[in-house]
Amino acid sequence: MLEVKGLSAFYGNIEALRAVDLWARAGRITTIIGANGAGKTTLLRAISGLVPVRYGEVRYVGQNITNLEPHRIVKMGISHVPEGRQVFSSMRVEDNLLLGAYLRSRRRSGGEIKKDLQMVYDVFPVLEERKDQMAGTLSGGEQQMLAIGRALMSKPRLLLLDEPSMGLAPLVIRDIFACLKRLHDEGLTLLLVEQDAQIALSVSDYGYVMRAGKMRMEGEARELLGREEIKSLYLGEEAVEGEEGGHGDKI
Amino acid sequence: MDFLGNCPQYIANGLANGCIYILVAMGFNIVFNSTGIINFAQGEFCMFGGLLAYTLAASLGLPLPLAIPLALASTAIIGAAMERLLVYPLRRAGALVAIIATIGASIFFKSLGRVLWPKEAYKVPEFTAGNISLPGATVSRQFLWVFGLTILSVTAVYLFFNHTKAGKAMRACSVNRFAASLVGINVMRMSLYSFVLAAALGGLAGLINAPYASYSMGLFLGVKGFTSAVVGGLGNTFGAVTGGIVLGLLEELIPGFLTVVLGVSTGYKDAVAAILLIAVLLLRPQGILGRGVVEKV
């Protein structure tokens, strides 16, 4: 569904991504794991047109979407749940969700938009309870649900998720991932970026490991979970965190 | 003369000026909200509104109901051109660069105005001439137009931003530009719309601010409008209303008090805006109705 080939992107003169290859297959959950600063967020942003791609190519259902404007990419069916949720904090919860459907014409698909809103409320009932509250007053977990709900309102075929577990309590993380699993069962393709390798790989079909702007490893998620180097580097021990300093360090 | 006896007249004059300031202040707010920049050429939009209305109605002899919409539309087109030729190309350069560029645009517009309309003042036709006597005060009939059109504009702007899809999208840009582009809002398109709207509001302020218009009026109205926007709370529609009325009233009442009670010259009228601006920035930088800038890290 989504294919990334030899992609490089820069922040100023620093190469944040170096010749990255990735394949997210339709109907699957693909995960990219890696420590802070590995380039995972940059990769997702390059896919959605938020960070310019210097070299390489992004293809989506056979079409070249490299460096298209973000709104065109949303229109093609890719929706991005950003790191840190980024809800419209001083707007109502329901307005946040309706803005997610911004590119869909209300005249042509007003009924469908209503149905999708109800679908989001069914997946996240707490959002319906709080639909008239300002989004900024929600808890972290609720804001994450709102960010996912907003992304769903554009009726995507591919959902990009950047660190949905960030800053949330373990129980809330379990809820969110259960919902993601449910969305996947209903036919959505997911590309997930996570620091929490354990939970990410346990729901995924396929996984990539990123480090210092490069893909270092890939494989079936179950198989990656069993590998010794993954266990020691990304599952459990926090001690390795300091090793990943800047974007461009040679290892 | 007694000060209290003159108060109704001061208040009437203050409200009339305040209405003009409100329109200019809303222009500052709309551009600030969707682009994050202060457009220092906002006052020049007023100049174009007033002088184009003069040219269309007084020199070309078009009837007012035709001349006014034409003047507003032309001003809106000038706003659109400014956005496309100046702000859009600088979109990656940062807000400060764009703000400095708007100062350049303001100087350019003013010079252009001076070339096209070289006289010191042009008489812009009033919508309806004549005065009305109220108890304790006399106001021009034009004042009723100013008052009515301001209320109409404020209501329209409020409804637009809170109850229409395009308006909510523009608000979304002001709340979180990054997220706005993620949901597919074309952020630069919203920037264009905001300049069109701000230019039209500025043009309206300039042409109802009868009876006179000149190439140099932009600075004066720009400063007053900017002060009103900041005093009320930058970016806030009701802040613009509050700021405009507070400034309009103080500008009449303070010099009135100084002249009548203390016998000091009235030459200080324009200093009121400067003092008010400094006082608000020192004591309540977020403005009267502002909630302050909350940054979550």
HADDOCK unambig.tbl for C-alpha pairs under 7 A between the chains (distance, minus, plus):
assign (segid A and resid 70 and name CA) (segid B and resid 181 and name CA) 6.23 0.50 0.50
assign (segid A and resid 70 and name CA) (segid B and resid 182 and name CA) 6.58 0.50 0.50
assign (segid A and resid 70 and name CA) (segid B and resid 184 and name CA) 6.37 0.50 0.50
assign (segid A and resid 71 and name CA) (segid B and resid 181 and name CA) 6.38 0.50 0.50
assign (segid A and resid 71 and name CA) (segid B and resid 184 and name CA) 3.83 0.50 0.50
assign (segid A and resid 71 and name CA) (segid B and resid 185 and name CA) 6.05 0.50 0.50
assign (segid A and resid 71 and name CA) (segid B and resid 186 and name CA) 6.08 0.50 0.50
assign (segid A and resid 74 and name CA) (segid B and resid 183 and name CA) 6.90 0.50 0.50
assign (segid A and resid 74 and name CA) (segid B and resid 184 and name CA) 5.60 0.50 0.50
assign (segid A and resid 80 and name CA) (segid B and resid 182 and name CA) 6.47 0.50 0.50
assign (segid A and resid 86 and name CA) (segid B and resid 179 and name CA) 5.90 0.50 0.50
assign (segid A and resid 87 and name CA) (segid B and resid 179 and name CA) 6.97 0.50 0.50
assign (segid A and resid 88 and name CA) (segid B and resid 172 and name CA) 6.43 0.50 0.50
assign (segid A and resid 88 and name CA) (segid B and resid 175 and name CA) 5.90 0.50 0.50
assign (segid A and resid 88 and name CA) (segid B and resid 176 and name CA) 6.15 0.50 0.50
assign (segid A and resid 90 and name CA) (segid B and resid 175 and name CA) 6.96 0.50 0.50
assign (segid A and resid 99 and name CA) (segid B and resid 183 and name CA) 6.80 0.50 0.50
assign (segid A and resid 100 and name CA) (segid B and resid 183 and name CA) 5.17 0.50 0.50
assign (segid A and resid 102 and name CA) (segid B and resid 183 and name CA) 6.80 0.50 0.50
assign (segid A and resid 102 and name CA) (segid B and resid 184 and name CA) 6.71 0.50 0.50
assign (segid A and resid 102 and name CA) (segid B and resid 185 and name CA) 6.89 0.50 0.50
assign (segid A and resid 103 and name CA) (segid B and resid 184 and name CA) 6.29 0.50 0.50
assign (segid A and resid 151 and name CA) (segid B and resid 183 and name CA) 6.98 0.50 0.50
